């Protein structure tokens, strides 16, 4: 039961983190466009998802490593 609760809470935290990061990216994109006269590098949804998956996996590994020692 605890494993299920942990899985659900982890998924919820990941979704909240993704939402916050997307908001920050959009805000920074707007600032960059204003400062450069409209030039910006767009981060695709796929690239963002891949990056977040990588971060999540690395975080999981570091957490697993800390509990196995």
N, C-alpha and C positions, 0 to 999 in steps of 0.2 A: 504493500500500500504506500509506503514511504517513497519507493522508487517511482511510482506513478505520479505522486504529488511533486516530487523533484523534477520529473520530466515536464510536467505541465508548467510549473513555475519557471523552469529554464526557458521553455518556449515562449512564455509570456514576456520574460525579461528580454529575450532576443528581439521580439517584435517591438517592444518599447524602445530598445536601443536603436534598431533600424529606423524607426520613426523619427527619433531625435536626430540621428545622423543625417537623414534625408533633409530635415528642416535646416540643419546647419549648412549642408552643402548648397541648398537653394539660396539661403541668405548670402553665403560667401560668393556664390556665382553672381548674384545681383550686384554685390559690391564690386567685384572684379570687372563686370561689364561696365559699370559706371566709371570706374577708374581708368579703363582702357578704351573707352569709346565703343563698347559693344563686343570686344573680343573676349572670348572665354573658351575654355576646354570643357566640353560636356562629358559627364560621366554617365554612361549608359546604365540602365537598370540591371542588365546582365553583368556588367563589370562590377557594379556595386554589390550585387548578390554574391558573386564569386569572391570578392574581397571579404565580405562579412562571413561567408562560409569558412574562409581561410582563418580569419581571426577567431571565430568560434571554435574551430578545430584546434588551433594552437592553445587557446585558453583551456579547452578540455584536457589537452595533453599535459599542460603545466599543472592543472589541478590534480589529474590522475597521478602524475609523477610525485607531487607533494604528499599524496595520501599513501603511496606505496613504500615510501622510505621509512 
